[in-house]
Amino acid sequence: MTQSLSLEGKVAAVTGAGAGLGRAEALGLATAGAAVIVNDMGAAANDVVDEIKAAGGQALAITGDVSDWSLGGRIIEEAVKNFGSFDILVNNAGILRDKMIFNLTESDWDDVIRVHLKGHAATSHAAAVHWRAASKAADAPVYGRIINTSSEAFLFGSAGQPNYSAAKAGITALTLSSAAGLSRYGVRTNAICPRARTAMTAEAFGENNTGVVGLDPLAPERVATLVSYLASPDSDEINGQVFVVYGKMVALMEAPKVENRFDAAGSAFTVEELGGQLSSYFSGRGPYETYAAYSIAGLEKIALAVDETATV
């Protein structure tokens, strides 16, 4: 591994790393040379630590709920205490409470927003405080990477996931804000929208029936490769970006564009004038011609395509 891709000497933390995508990300970062703080709610974090150590890496488990605002500070404190620094934050922890908006309960909403959005904010806040102080002390930029986990649900507005979609939209906005506010200190912040076959997504993706020999097209390890890259020195010029990743594909999302502009003839619109412009413009518009990024559905053929030699 080249020096610009190696994570030797770096210290990373991955939330929700006891299983699934977080586990794959923690193992990937460790393979690249990083010491890893493995966070999860229970004993599974210790199992991942054992895996990393068995492979010759360094790791430490810190259990706790990411929505506890103080947990982020504890993660960084333990990282510095045990490994000498803190360099990489991978926000992955999340839960699902899928309901249509008319079936959604207050707790369904609060739990998902709390774990996903507040959890991302809590750890990002703690990391930002640490890196800003270190940069000011050094009077120079430091090394910092934040990789947030958004979702295509925010791009589509998944009908059965109003809470999850809203949380992921918030995480994307948090990513952009962090990228803008922390870049001067040397920190790079990006978001990934992954598809991975895990216990949490079993209902959505089911079992692997692709007929592919070897690595599942939706294997978490495929996503972990991008995470390891974004954590590396080689990614220094990548900031404030959103990637969709699964299968054999990584797609860079483009910023939303202005489709059209409507101007009043005078100093302000009247309702009648708005009606005259907007009603005719939207007349006959298709159900998929909304702000939702339905064009992403076209990526699937590319993302899950495999070589003929790799199929049964």
Phi, psi and chi 1 to 4 in degrees:
 res  aa     phi    psi   chi1   chi2   chi3   chi4
   1 MET       -  131.2 -176.4  175.9  -68.0      -
   2 THR   -68.2  158.4   63.8      -      -      -
   3 GLN   -59.9  -35.6 -172.8   62.3   35.1      -
   4 SER   -72.9  -13.7   63.5      -      -      -
   5 LEU  -107.4  -15.6  -67.2  171.5      -      -
   6 SER   -72.2  145.3  172.3      -      -      -
   7 LEU  -109.6   19.5  -62.1  179.0      -      -
   8 GLU   -57.0  131.2  -71.4  -69.8  -20.1      -
   9 GLY    85.0   -5.7      -      -      -      -
  10 LYS   -94.8  155.5  -59.9  -68.4 -170.3  -68.6
  11 VAL  -124.1  126.6 -178.4      -      -      -
  12 ALA  -120.7  156.9      -      -      -      -
  13 ALA  -129.5  137.5      -      -      -      -
  14 VAL  -125.9  123.6 -176.6      -      -      -
  15 THR   -89.3  151.1   66.8      -      -      -
  16 GLY    61.0   39.3      -      -      -      -
  17 ALA   -98.1   12.2      -      -      -      -
  18 GLY   -76.1  -16.4      -      -      -      -
  19 ALA  -162.0  172.5      -      -      -      -
  20 GLY    59.0 -135.0      -      -      -      -
  21 LEU   -63.8  -43.7 -174.0   54.7      -      -
  22 GLY   -61.5  -40.6      -      -      -      -
  23 ARG   -61.4  -46.0  170.8 -176.2  169.9  -86.1
  24 ALA   -62.1  -38.2      -      -      -      -
  25 GLU   -67.4  -42.8  -69.3  166.4  -19.6      -
  26 ALA   -62.6  -44.0      -      -      -      -
  27 LEU   -65.1  -39.1  -67.2  172.9      -      -
  28 GLY   -64.7  -43.1      -      -      -      -
  29 LEU   -64.4  -39.9  -67.2  167.9      -      -
  30 ALA   -64.6  -41.3      -      -      -      -
  31 THR   -61.1  -34.3  -61.8      -      -      -
  32 ALA   -77.1   -5.9      -      -      -      -
  33 GLY   114.5   -4.1      -      -      -      -
  34 ALA   -79.6  147.1      -      -      -      -
  35 ALA   -79.7  139.7      -      -      -      -
  36 VAL  -125.4  127.1 -176.9      -      -      -
  37 ILE   -85.9  119.3  -58.7  -67.0      -      -
  38 VAL  -102.7  113.5  178.7      -      -      -
  39 ASN  -107.1  136.8  161.2 -103.0      -      -
  40 ASP  -162.4  177.2 -147.2  -58.7      -      -
  41 MET   -77.2  -27.7  -71.2  -72.3  -70.9      -
  42 GLY  -138.5 -155.0      -      -      -      -
  43 ALA   -66.3  -17.9      -      -      -      -
  44 ALA   -58.7  -28.8      -      -      -      -
  45 ALA   -60.5  -38.1      -      -      -      -
  46 ASN   -67.4  -34.1  -65.8  -56.7      -      -
  47 ASP   -64.7  -39.9  -63.6  -24.0      -      -
  48 VAL   -68.7  -38.9  176.6      -      -      -
  49 VAL   -58.8  -43.3  166.7      -      -      -
  50 ASP   -62.0  -39.5  -69.9  -17.7      -      -
  51 GLU   -61.6  -45.2  -78.5 -171.1   78.3      -
  52 ILE   -64.4  -44.4  -68.4  172.1      -      -
  53 LYS   -66.7  -37.8  -71.9 -177.1  174.9 -179.7
  54 ALA   -62.4  -28.5      -      -      -      -
  55 ALA   -88.6    4.7      -      -      -      -
  56 GLY    95.3    8.0      -      -      -      -
  57 GLY   -96.0 -179.3      -      -      -      -
  58 GLN  -114.7  136.3  -60.3 -179.2   81.0      -
  59 ALA  -159.5  157.2      -      -      -      -
  60 LEU  -145.0  135.0  174.6   70.2      -      -
  61 ALA   -91.7  134.6      -      -      -      -
  62 ILE  -130.1  109.9  -64.2 -177.2      -      -
  63 THR   -89.2  151.3   56.9      -      -      -
  64 GLY   150.6  164.8      -      -      -      -
  65 ASP   -85.1  123.7 -175.5  -17.1      -      -
  66 VAL   -64.2  -21.0  -70.5      -      -      -
  67 SER   -78.7   -6.1   67.5      -      -      -
  68 ASP   -75.1  111.7  177.4   -8.9      -      -
  69 TRP   -56.5  -28.6 -160.5 -102.9      -      -
  70 SER   -79.4  -16.4   66.7      -      -      -
  71 LEU   -63.6  -39.1 -179.8   66.5      -      -
  72 GLY   -57.2  -44.3      -      -      -      -
  73 GLY   -63.2  -38.0      -      -      -      -
  74 ARG   -67.5  -38.5 -175.7  155.4   63.0   92.2
  75 ILE   -60.3  -46.7  -73.6  173.1      -      -
  76 ILE   -68.7  -40.8  -68.6  163.5      -      -
  77 GLU   -59.1  -44.7 -179.0 -178.9  -17.9      -
  78 GLU   -70.7  -34.0  -69.3  -61.6  -39.7      -
  79 ALA   -62.4  -47.7      -      -      -      -
  80 VAL   -67.3  -41.3  173.2      -      -      -
  81 LYS   -63.7  -42.6  175.8 -177.1  173.6 -178.5
  82 ASN   -92.1  -29.8  -72.2  -86.7      -      -
  83 PHE  -125.1   -4.2  -57.8  120.0      -      -
  84 GLY    94.5  -12.0      -      -      -      -
  85 SER  -163.0  178.1   68.8      -      -      -
  86 PHE  -143.5  123.0 -179.5   75.4      -      -
  87 ASP  -127.9  -28.3  -51.2  -71.6      -      -
  88 ILE  -137.4  129.4  -59.8  155.9      -      -
  89 LEU  -119.8  121.2  171.5   63.0      -      -
  90 VAL  -112.7  108.8  179.9      -      -      -
  91 ASN   -89.1  111.8  -77.9  -47.5      -      -
  92 ASN  -128.1  -25.7  165.9   76.5      -      -
  93 ALA   -56.7  138.0      -      -      -      -
  94 GLY  -169.0  165.4      -      -      -      -
  95 ILE  -136.9  166.9   59.6  172.1      -      -
  96 LEU  -122.2  139.6  -67.3  176.5      -      -
  97 ARG  -139.9   67.9  -60.8  -73.1 -173.7  -87.8
  98 ASP   -71.8  123.8  -68.9   -4.8      -      -
  99 LYS  -152.3  149.8  -59.8  -81.3 -178.8   65.5
 100 MET   -67.9  156.0  -61.7  -68.7  -76.2      -
 101 ILE   -57.6  -32.2 -172.3   64.4      -      -
 102 PHE   -77.8  -13.6   41.8   77.0      -      -
 103 ASN  -104.3   -4.4  -72.4  -34.1      -      -
 104 LEU   -69.4  130.7 -166.1   69.6      -      -
 105 THR   -96.6  166.2   66.9      -      -      -
 106 GLU   -60.8  -40.4 -176.1  175.9    7.2      -
 107 SER   -70.0  -33.9   63.2      -      -      -
 108 ASP   -58.6  -43.4  -68.3  -27.5      -      -
 109 TRP   -68.3  -52.9  174.5  -92.6      -      -
 110 ASP   -61.9  -42.2  -72.4  -13.1      -      -
 111 ASP   -64.0  -44.3  -71.5  -11.7      -      -
 112 VAL   -69.9  -44.3  168.8      -      -      -
 113 ILE   -63.5  -39.1  -63.0  -63.4      -      -
 114 ARG   -64.0  -51.3  174.8  179.1   56.3   80.5
 115 VAL   -71.2  -48.2  175.5      -      -      -
 116 HIS   -72.5  -64.6  -75.8  -84.6      -      -
 117 LEU   -76.7  -50.3 -176.0   52.3      -      -
 118 LYS   -65.1  -37.5 -175.3 -178.1  177.6 -176.6
 119 GLY   -60.1  -43.4      -      -      -      -
 120 HIS   -62.9  -43.6  -88.1   62.1      -      -
 121 ALA   -66.2  -40.0      -      -      -      -
 122 ALA   -63.7  -47.8      -      -      -      -
 123 THR   -71.7  -37.2   52.5      -      -      -
 124 SER   -64.1  -39.7  -65.3      -      -      -
 125 HIS   -59.2  -49.2  163.1   74.4      -      -
 126 ALA   -62.6  -42.4      -      -      -      -
 127 ALA   -64.9  -40.6      -      -      -      -
 128 ALA   -63.8  -42.5      -      -      -      -
 129 VAL   -59.3  -44.8  168.8      -      -      -
 130 HIS   -62.9  -50.0  171.0   76.7      -      -
 131 TRP   -69.4  -37.7  -74.5  -38.0      -      -
 132 ARG   -62.9  -44.7  179.6  172.9  179.5  -96.1
 133 ALA   -63.5  -41.9      -      -      -      -
 134 ALA   -64.8  -39.7      -      -      -      -
 135 SER   -66.2  -42.0  177.5      -      -      -
 136 LYS   -65.9  -38.8  -74.5 -177.5  174.1  -68.1
 137 ALA   -65.7  -37.0      -      -      -      -
 138 ALA   -86.3  -12.9      -      -      -      -
 139 ASP    53.9   40.4 -165.2   25.2      -      -
 140 ALA  -163.9  159.8      -      -      -      -
 141 PRO   -62.4  151.4  -20.6   32.8      -      -
 142 VAL  -112.8 -179.7  -63.3      -      -      -
 143 TYR   -95.8  121.1 -170.3   97.5      -      -
 144 GLY  -150.2  138.0      -      -      -      -
 145 ARG  -135.8  129.8  -61.9  -73.5 -172.0  -88.3
 146 ILE  -119.6  126.0  -60.5  175.9      -      -
 147 ILE  -119.7  111.0  -62.4  129.4      -      -
 148 ASN   -97.3  153.6  -70.8  -29.8      -      -
 149 THR  -107.9  103.0  -54.7      -      -      -
 150 SER   -95.9 -153.8 -174.4      -      -      -
 151 SER  -164.8  153.9  169.4      -      -      -
 152 GLU   -62.5  -18.4  -69.2  171.0  -88.3      -
 153 ALA   -58.9  -33.8      -      -      -      -
 154 PHE   -74.0  -28.6  109.3   84.2      -      -
 155 LEU   -75.7  -34.6  -66.0  164.6      -      -
 156 PHE   -93.0  -32.2  -73.9  103.2      -      -
 157 GLY    74.0   62.1      -      -      -      -
 158 SER   -53.2  123.4  178.8      -      -      -
 159 ALA   -60.4  -35.4      -      -      -      -
 160 GLY   -91.9    9.1      -      -      -      -
 161 GLN  -138.3   57.3  -63.1  179.2  -53.8      -
 162 PRO   -62.4  -36.4   21.1  -32.2      -      -
 163 ASN   -69.9  -48.0   45.6    4.7      -      -
 164 TYR   -65.1  -43.2 -177.5   76.5      -      -
 165 SER   -62.2  -42.8  -61.0      -      -      -
 166 ALA   -65.2  -40.9      -      -      -      -
 167 ALA   -62.7  -42.3      -      -      -      -
 168 LYS   -71.4  -33.0  -67.3  -53.8 -172.6 -179.3
 169 ALA   -63.3  -41.5      -      -      -      -
 170 GLY   -63.4  -39.2      -      -      -      -
 171 ILE   -64.3  -38.1  -73.5  167.6      -      -
 172 THR   -64.3  -43.5  -56.3      -      -      -
 173 ALA   -65.2  -38.8      -      -      -      -
 174 LEU   -61.0  -39.4  174.0   64.6      -      -
 175 THR   -60.7  -47.6  -60.3      -      -      -
 176 LEU   -64.4  -41.1  -61.6  178.7      -      -
 177 SER   -64.6  -44.4  178.3      -      -      -
 178 SER   -64.7  -40.1  -60.3      -      -      -
 179 ALA   -60.6  -42.7      -      -      -      -
 180 ALA   -71.2  -38.8      -      -      -      -
 181 GLY   -83.5  -22.5      -      -      -      -
 182 LEU  -109.1   -7.9  -61.1  178.1      -      -
 183 SER   -61.2  -33.8   62.0      -      -      -
 184 ARG   -63.7  -21.5   73.7 -171.7   71.7  175.5
 185 TYR   -93.4    0.6  -55.0  115.1      -      -
 186 GLY    99.2    4.5      -      -      -      -
 187 VAL   -91.0  137.7 -179.4      -      -      -
 188 ARG  -116.3  129.3  -54.2  -68.3  177.3 -103.9
 189 THR  -125.2  124.6  -51.3      -      -      -
 190 ASN  -138.7  165.1  -63.7  -73.9      -      -
 191 ALA  -126.5  146.0      -      -      -      -
 192 ILE  -117.9  145.7   61.4  170.0      -      -
 193 CYS  -114.7   93.4  -60.7      -      -      -
 194 PRO   -96.0  153.7   34.4  -31.5      -      -
 195 ARG  -116.3  125.8  -72.7 -166.7 -164.4 -176.9
 196 ALA  -147.5  139.6      -      -      -      -
 197 ARG   -84.6  104.5 -158.1 -175.3  -45.1  -85.0
 198 THR  -134.4  178.3   66.7      -      -      -
 199 ALA   -60.9  -36.7      -      -      -      -
 200 MET   -69.7  -29.3 -167.3  173.7   87.8      -
 201 THR  -105.1   12.1   62.2      -      -      -
 202 ALA   -57.6  -38.7      -      -      -      -
 203 GLU   -67.7  -34.5 -172.9  171.8  -30.8      -
 204 ALA   -78.4  -42.5      -      -      -      -
 205 PHE  -104.1  -19.5  -64.8  136.2      -      -
 206 GLY    65.3 -155.1      -      -      -      -
 207 GLU   -89.2  162.1  -63.1 -178.9   -1.4      -
 208 ASN   -76.8  107.7  176.9   17.2      -      -
 209 ASN  -120.7   29.1   57.2    6.2      -      -
 210 THR   -76.9  -18.4   60.1      -      -      -
 211 GLY    80.0    9.4      -      -      -      -
 212 VAL   -79.9  130.8  175.4      -      -      -
 213 VAL   -84.7  132.2  175.1      -      -      -
 214 GLY    98.6 -142.3      -      -      -      -
 215 LEU   -67.1  127.1 -167.0   61.7      -      -
 216 ASP   -54.9  134.0 -178.2  -10.8      -      -
 217 PRO   -55.3  -26.0  -27.6   36.1      -      -
 218 LEU  -106.8   27.5  -68.5 -179.7      -      -
 219 ALA   -66.7  137.1      -      -      -      -
 220 PRO   -57.8  -28.3  -23.6   33.2      -      -
 221 GLU   -60.6  -29.2  -70.6   78.7    7.2      -
 222 ARG   -66.1  -37.7  -64.7  178.0 -177.6  -88.9
 223 VAL   -72.1  -39.0  177.5      -      -      -
 224 ALA   -60.6  -29.0      -      -      -      -
 225 THR   -62.8  -44.4  -59.5      -      -      -
 226 LEU   -64.9  -40.3  175.0   60.3      -      -
 227 VAL   -60.5  -44.2  168.9      -      -      -
 228 SER   -62.6  -37.8  -68.1      -      -      -
 229 TYR   -66.4  -47.2  169.9   74.4      -      -
 230 LEU   -64.9  -21.7  -69.2  174.3      -      -
 231 ALA   -81.8  -11.6      -      -      -      -
 232 SER   -87.6  163.0   75.4      -      -      -
 233 PRO   -59.6  -28.3  -25.7   35.4      -      -
 234 ASP   -65.0  -17.6 -157.4   54.7      -      -
 235 SER   -93.5   17.6   69.2      -      -      -
 236 ASP   -60.3  -26.7 -166.5   57.0      -      -
 237 GLU   -94.6    8.5  -66.2 -171.4   64.6      -
 238 ILE  -105.0  115.9  -57.2  175.7      -      -
 239 ASN  -151.7  135.0 -167.5   40.7      -      -
 240 GLY    70.8   30.4      -      -      -      -
 241 GLN  -108.9  157.4  -55.6  -62.4  -28.1      -
 242 VAL  -125.1  124.7  176.9      -      -      -
 243 PHE  -116.6  138.0  -63.6   91.6      -      -
 244 VAL   -97.8  130.6  174.8      -      -      -
 245 VAL  -140.6  127.1   51.9      -      -      -
 246 TYR  -175.6  166.2   57.9   93.5      -      -
 247 GLY    57.8 -135.5      -      -      -      -
 248 LYS  -101.0   24.8   58.4 -173.5  -69.3 -174.0
 249 MET  -131.3  143.7  174.9 -150.1   75.4      -
 250 VAL  -126.2  122.3  173.0      -      -      -
 251 ALA  -116.1  130.3      -      -      -      -
 252 LEU   -89.6  123.7  173.3   63.1      -      -
 253 MET   -79.6  144.5  -65.1  -53.6  -59.6      -
 254 GLU   -95.1  150.5 -172.8  176.0   15.2      -
 255 ALA   -65.8  148.4      -      -      -      -
 256 PRO   -57.6  148.5  -22.0   32.5      -      -
 257 LYS  -115.9  160.3  -61.5  178.6  179.7  178.9
 258 VAL   -78.3  118.7  174.9      -      -      -
 259 GLU   -77.0  -43.7  177.6 -175.7  -30.6      -
 260 ASN  -157.8  160.3 -157.1   -9.7      -      -
 261 ARG  -128.5  135.8  173.1  174.5  161.8  167.5
 262 PHE  -116.6  127.3  -54.1   91.4      -      -
 263 ASP  -121.0  141.4  -69.1  -67.6      -      -
 264 ALA   -73.0  148.5      -      -      -      -
 265 ALA   -70.2  -32.8      -      -      -      -
 266 GLY  -106.8 -146.5      -      -      -      -
 267 SER   -82.6  -15.0   60.4      -      -      -
 268 ALA  -158.3  151.3      -      -      -      -
 269 PHE   -71.9  146.8  -89.7  113.6      -      -
 270 THR  -100.2  161.3   64.1      -      -      -
 271 VAL   -60.4  -38.6  174.7      -      -      -
 272 GLU   -64.1  -41.2  -69.5   77.1   12.2      -
 273 GLU   -68.3  -39.6 -171.8 -178.7    8.4      -
 274 LEU   -60.5  -44.4  -88.0  174.4      -      -
 275 GLY   -60.3  -39.8      -      -      -      -
 276 GLY   -63.7  -35.7      -      -      -      -
 277 GLN   -85.9  -47.6  -68.0 -165.2   40.2      -
 278 LEU   -76.2  -41.8  -65.7  179.9      -      -
 279 SER   -60.3  -44.3  -64.6      -      -      -
 280 SER   -69.1  -34.5   60.1      -      -      -
 281 TYR   -66.8  -39.4 -175.5   80.7      -      -
 282 PHE   -92.7   -1.4  -75.6   96.1      -      -
 283 SER   -61.0  124.8  177.3      -      -      -
 284 GLY    77.4    8.8      -      -      -      -
 285 ARG   -66.8  136.9 -164.3  174.9  178.9   95.8
 286 GLY   -72.0  158.4      -      -      -      -
 287 PRO   -65.7  -20.5   24.2  -34.3      -      -
 288 TYR   -98.5    2.3  -64.2  109.1      -      -
 289 GLU   -91.8   68.1  -65.0  179.1   79.3      -
 290 THR  -123.5 -170.6   70.1      -      -      -
 291 TYR   -70.1  -19.6 -168.2   76.5      -      -
 292 ALA   -63.0  141.3      -      -      -      -
 293 ALA   -89.4   66.5      -      -      -      -
 294 TYR   -65.4  -19.5  -73.0  110.0      -      -
 295 SER   -62.7  -19.4   61.7      -      -      -
 296 ILE   -64.2  -25.5  -68.0  175.9      -      -
 297 ALA   -58.6  -26.7      -      -      -      -
 298 GLY   -70.9  -12.7      -      -      -      -
 299 LEU   -73.3  -21.8  -69.0  172.8      -      -
 300 GLU   -59.6  -39.3 -172.3  152.3   -5.2      -
 301 LYS   -60.9  -37.4  -67.3  179.9 -178.2  177.8
 302 ILE   -74.1  -44.5  -58.4  170.0      -      -
 303 ALA   -66.2  -36.8      -      -      -      -
 304 LEU  -103.1    5.2  -60.0 -177.1      -      -
 305 ALA   -66.9  140.8      -      -      -      -
 306 VAL  -132.1  157.8  -67.5      -      -      -
 307 ASP   -65.9  144.4  -63.7  -27.7      -      -
 308 GLU   -58.8  -31.5  -68.4 -177.2    3.4      -
 309 THR   -71.2  -13.2   54.3      -      -      -
 310 ALA   -99.2    7.2      -      -      -      -
 311 THR  -107.5  158.1   59.1      -      -      -
 312 VAL   -72.2      -  175.4      -      -      -
